[in-house]
Amino acid sequence: MKFDNRNTSVRIEYRVRVHTNVIEKCKLKKLQSNSQKVLAFLLPPTAFRCLLTGQPPDLMLTVVMDDMNYVIEGAEQLWRLELTNDKGTGSVEFSLPIVDGEV
C-alpha cells in the first residue's frame, strides 16, 4: 500500500490481482468502535474515487479521497474498502495514521 496526502486529498494505492479492470461498485467505509460494536459509516460516492489501471491480472487500485472532511488529522482511523466486479466482492481494512501530513 502506498499512501500520499500531500495535497488537499488522500491517495491510496494497492496492487491487486483481478481478472478484469471493470469496477461495478467501490465503497469506502469509516469504521468506529463504540462500546462492544463496530459502527461503519459509508462515505458518499462524491467523497472518493476508485480507479483500476494496468493489465489484468496485475492491476493497481487507486483510491482518491477528495473530501477531507472525513479525515481527522492527528487521529488514527480505521477504514474498509469494498470492491465489486462481476465475480463478487472483496474487501480490505486499513488505517490512516495522519499526523501533520505524515504517515
N, C-alpha and C positions, 0 to 999 in steps of 0.2 A: 504494500500500500504506500502510495506517495501522497503527501498532504501539503497543500500550499494555501496560505491565507494572506498573501502579501497585499492584495487589493481590497476592495470592499466586498469580496465574495470568498467563499471557501471552495477549493477544488480538491477532490479526492480521486485518485486513480488506482484501479485494481487490474491486475492481469487475470483474465478469465478464460476458461476453455468451454466454448459453446459451439453448437453445430450451425448456428445462424447469427447474423448480425441484426435481426429484426426483433425489436423490443415491443411486446404487446402492452405491458404495464411496468411502470417503475414507481415504487412507493418508498418514501422515506419517513420513518417514524422516530420521534424523540421519545426515549424511554425514561421514566422516573419511578423511583421506588417510593412507595407510600405505605408505611407500616409493613404489612406482610404480603403486599401485592405489587406488581409492576404495572404502571399505567403507560399506555402508548398514545402519543398524540401524533396523528397523521398530518404531515405538512401539506398544505395545498399545492397542487401541481405548478402554480405560478411561482413558488418559492425556490424551486430547484430544477435542474435539467439533467437527464441521463443520456449519455452518448456512447455508442459502441463503435470502435474503429479497428481496422485491421482485417485480416482474412481468417475465416473460420478454419480450424477450431481455436486458434490462438488470437484472442482479441484483448483490447484494452477498454475497460469500462471507466468512463469519466463521469463523475457526479459533481455538478457545479451548484452550490447553494448561493443563489443571488440575493436572497432576502436575509440579511444578517440579524434581523430582529429575533430569529430563533436561536442564535448562537450567543451564549453568555461568556464574555471574556473573563478569564481567570477561574473558570469553573470547569471541572472535568464533566463531560456529558456523554451519555450512552445513547447510541443510535442504532436503528435496524434498517437495513436496505433490503428491499424485496424486488426481485427482477423476475418478470414472467415472459415466457415465449411460448411457442406452440407445443412444447414438450412438458411444460409445467412451470413451477415457481421455485426459486432458490432464494435463500436469504443469508445475510451476514450481519453480525453485530460488531460495532467498533466504537471506540471512544475518541473524543476530540478534546484533548487537554490543551486548551488555548490560554496562554499566559503572555500578555503583552506581545502578541503577534508571533510567538514561537511555539513549536510543538514540544 
